[in-house]
Amino acid sequence: MKKLHFKIGILTALGLLLGACSEEFLEEKPKGAVNESTLADENGVNLLLVGAYSRIDGYASGEAGGTGGASATNWVWGDVTSDDMHRGDQTGGWAPINLIERFEVDASNPWVEELWIANFDGIARANDALRILRQASENISDANAAQLESEARWLRAWYYFQLRSKIEKVPYITEDMVASEVPNDREIWDDIEADLQWGIDNNMDENPEIGRASRWAAKALKARVHLFQQEYSEAKPLLDDIINNGPFMLMDHFYDNFDEEKQNNAESIFEVQYTVNDGAGDANSGIDHRTLFPRGSDIGLCCAYSAPSFDLFNAFKVDADGLPLLDTFQDDLLLEDYGLLDTDEFTPTDVALDPRVDWTIGRRGIPFLDWGPMSGGDWMLDQAGMGPFLNKKIMFYKRNFKTISISSPTWSAGLNGNNWRLFRLSHVILWRAEVAAAENDLETAKDMVNMIRERAQDDMVMGKVNNTTFESGYVPDIDEDQPSANYNLGLYTSFPDVEYAKKAIYHEMRLEFALEGMRFQDLVRWGIEEETMNSYLQSELSDGKLPWLQGASFTAGKNDHFPIPQAQIDLQPGVLTQDPAY
């Protein structure tokens, strides 16, 4: 089935819908322009809808979003703000991200502005499609009109979810409102739910063209919205329906969900579609996260802005039974090659680890997919400032270089067409475990967690690297028949109580979904952000590590969300009001 290419062929005039003029000679339609009556048919509405889809990655050419502030990967707001990731690269680059990670954000931060503008642009595009759909109703069958409306409402709900999960005071603007007159004086979760429920109730397609939202995607997003409000009884039937009646199944291997050769697979519920080398330059590529790839002579990409934390790496430690060290993983922190040159001798730890660690985190002395063993600090710019680890989930295989990655010249060679998996069955299974724990159904909670763990038990990264230094010109000495590290992953035999079950589930989500932009908002919705972040900062910064981050602190009631951009308040005085925390 052909992918929906969101940005190719979109009429630039779609965002410039024209109003009518009174003089007859002014009412003549100029060549090359598009007005609302021209679009008032099924094809026109569909074009508008494709334009609304095109914003789902957070990027539009020449518009806000190019640096990643509104990225569908959510790497700035879900990872950098959490205990999972440092912003990487060098401490002098992209200073606004430094402020975000240090919890020193204010209403003038350009990344907050980007988050707001890009998502409201998506909302405006969805509203345009809905408004023109009303005008075109006589020209479209009821079934097709319902499908178009379901998708437009899903998109509007997604963009609002992106905003509301990070900013507490957001105006909910629909297609029949004057945007500049809508205040941010009420909660909008119910509005998001209503848009999603509309599609569910109106027979939204369960198997649409690849790249379009399905009824299953509506149920997955609605369940997540309920979880953000601790509405477990409302989330439960949606999750059960997806698990029991949906066409989805877990892939055989954990990394199948990040492998560019296995996009739109059986586990996937909705993916943000990326393409390269299709004649559109970089417009359809993963430009919203172009700076997250490793750098250095061995790999030649840019810019190592995604640096997993010491805390995340140590969260993969396991006991003799292969179970996580839920309460003690921060003890005796493993630092790997932090502070060492690639010419210094080093051997990776032999402490037992969950095997997902080396499909998630790149570290010295371990094969980095098929790019060869990571050689250390020469794959990044400032190891002292970012730590010794790299993000492996966003990487593509070397064998697909300039096929999955862009082949035309660009300053960022990491631009690629590997989709971003927004919702997949493993998300749904662990959310269902969370619901079970909230209901004191400990057996179901355990079984759901074990389902995910069992899939990863044999997912060992193979290839024991015998080199201890990685100076220029070294020849890798690798025993391909041996695991790269000491891996062990066991299954839970019981969850003795609700507190233990929640702790195990939260930890499992961290391991399974690390570096996927979910962690910080999950901490907030669980109500454990203050204790988690303060414990993390104390551990992460001990012994003077990461000098630029020293002195960072987390303030409860403020740093769990972000302000409204001051520029937006200035544009709508008396309409938008700033969050009192800011």
Disulfide bonds with the S-S distance in Angstrom:
Cys302-Cys303 1.50
